[in-house]
């Protein structure tokens, strides 16, 4: 039998226009200071900040509200070491053999290479997994069955955006790292077969001598169309 929809009154705060503008401006100004960081301090980060950011990420909208994500927060040095070794093995192969000349040229201005010390240096690494499908257990037989997930890629992408924003607002630096292939993350972190590593996010404070590449973003009139 189909599950019946249940509704409740929306709790929505209608705030004055001046307050809308104030909040929008503050968030805009804060987010424009966000940079991708590859050099991290080993200074400890309160786990509460990680937990709250993941709570924000897990509140993101998702297809059919299936919430097809798992967030694994890693602080164990031994696990981070294993992750780094495996990631660097894949990335070395990418930079030396798999990537096309065009791809390498596109990355050149960022100064990246196969070495990934940030995986060990950052106090936390959040690995976001996409649940390719759900698993339900029959209450009568105990048998498992697959549950189709809708728009899981898009849903997890939105959640990662929430996560990065929440961590930045909390005063933390991040890096989005997608070593390819990423199957090793599921194996190292002992995740089930229905989960696929989506992105690896080192989190912490920047190193005192951290540097970032000089880049620019597209002008608003290049990305915004108002009809």
N, C-alpha and C positions, 0 to 999 in steps of 0.2 A: 504494500500500500504506500502511495506517495505521502511524504511528510507534508503536513499542512503548514503554510506560512503563518507565523505569529508576529504581530506588530505591537509596538508601544509608541507613546508620544515621543517625538524628537526633542532632545534637550539641546537647544541651540541658543547661544548668547549673541544677541544683536547689539553690537557695540557702536558707539558714536563714530561718525566719520573721521574726526580728528584722531581718535584712538586707533582706528583702522590704519590710517596713514602713518601714525607713530610706530605701530608694531611692524607694519610692512617695511618701513624704512630701516628699522633696527635690524630686522632679519636680513634684509637685502645687504646692508652694510657689513653685517657679520659674515654672511656666506661668501661675499666677494673677497674676504681675506683667506679663504680656504686654499691651501696648496697641497699637492701631493708631495709627501716627504719620504725620502729614502734613507735618511740618516737619523737614527733614533738614540735618545738617551736611555740608559738602563734604569733611570729613576722610577720607583714604583708608582703604580696607578691604582687608586682605590677601586676594588672590584665593583663597588656600588655604582660607579660611573659606567662601567661596562654593562652591568645588569640593566640599568635604566635605559641605556641606549638601545639594547636589544629589545627591551619591552616596547620602546617606541617603534622599532622596526617591525615587531610582531603585530603592531596595531594597523599596519598598512592594509589597504584594500586588496582583495584577491579574487580571482575567478570563482564564482559560486561560494565565496567565503570559505574555501577549502584550506587556506593558509598553508600552502605546500612548501614549507621551509623548515630548516633546522639550523640553529646557530651554535657552533661549537667554539667556546672560548678557551684558548690554550695558553697556559702560563708555565706549564711544566718544561723546564729547560731541556730535558732529554727528548721529549716529544718534538719540541721546536727544532732541535738539532737534527732529528730524523727527517723532519719536514724539509729543512733547508738542504740537506744532502740530496734528497730525492728531487726537489725542485731544481736545484742547480744541475743535476744530471740531465733533466729534460731540457732546461734552458740552454745548456751548453750545446746540446744536439740541435736545438732550434737555431741558435746564432751561427753555428758552424756549418750546418747542413740543410736544415729544413726551410729556413726563411729565404724568400726570394730577394734579389738585389733591391727591388722596389720597396719591399717591406723594411729591409735594413736601412734604406735611405730615409724612409719616413720616420724611423726611430732615431736617426743620427742626432738630431737637434736636442734630444732629451738626454743624451749621454748614458743610455742604459747598456748593460751587458748581461752575461749569464750569471754573474755573481750576485747573490741575494742575502747579504748579511743581515738585512732588516728582519728577516724571519726569526733570527736568534736575538738580535739586539732589542727589538721592541718587547716591552713587558708582557703584552698580550698579542695574540694572533687570533682573530675571529675568522673561522672558516664557515662560509655560508653554503649550505647544501640545498639543492632543489629536489623536492620529492617528485620524481617522475610520475609516480602513481601512489595512491594510498593503499593501506592494507587494513581490511576489516576482518573481524573474527566472528564467525557464526556462533551465536550464543548457545544453540542447541547441540551442534556437532563439534565445535571448537576448531573447525576448519577455517583456513585463511582464504580470502579472495581479494583480487585486485580491485581497486576503486579508481576509475578514470579521473584524472585531474585535468581541469580545463584552464588554459592560459597560464600554465605554471611558469613558463619562462618570463612572461610579462609581469606576473605577480611578484616573483622573486626580485626582478629588476627594480620594481617600485620599492620593495622592502629594503633593498640595499641602499637606495637613495635616501630613504628615511634614516637608515643606520648612519650613513656618512654625515648627514646633517646633524643628527643628535650628538654624535661624537665631537663634531667641530664646535657646536654650541657649548658643549661641556668643557671646552678648552683643550681638546686632545688633537693630535696629529694622526693622519691616516695615510695609507697607501692602498690602492686597489691593484692586486697582483693576480694574474690569471695564467699561471704556468700551464703549458699545454703539451701533452695531455695531463689531466689532473686525477686520474684514477688512483694514484698513489695516496692521495689524501683520504679517500674512503677506506683504504686498507690500513693506513697508519692510525687513523682515528676510529677504526672498527665500526664503521657505519653500515647500515643494512643495504641490501641490493637495490632497493628502490630509490636510494639517494644518490644524487650526482653533485660533485663539487662544482660550485658556481663561481665563487671568488674567494680569495684569501686576503684578509685585511689586517695587516700589522697596525697596532694601536699603541700610542704612548706620547711622550713629549719629544720634541725635536732635540737632537744633539746641539750642544752650545755652538758648534761650528757648522751646523747644517747649512747647506746651500741648495737652491732650487734653480732650474733652468729659467732663463729669461724667455717668457712666452707671452702671447696675447690671446684674448678671446675675440670671437667675431663681434662686430658691432650689432646693436639691437636691431637696426633696420635690415640686417642680413639674415636674421632668424625669426623676426616677428612680422606677420602679415595680419593687418587689421582690415577686415571687410565690412 
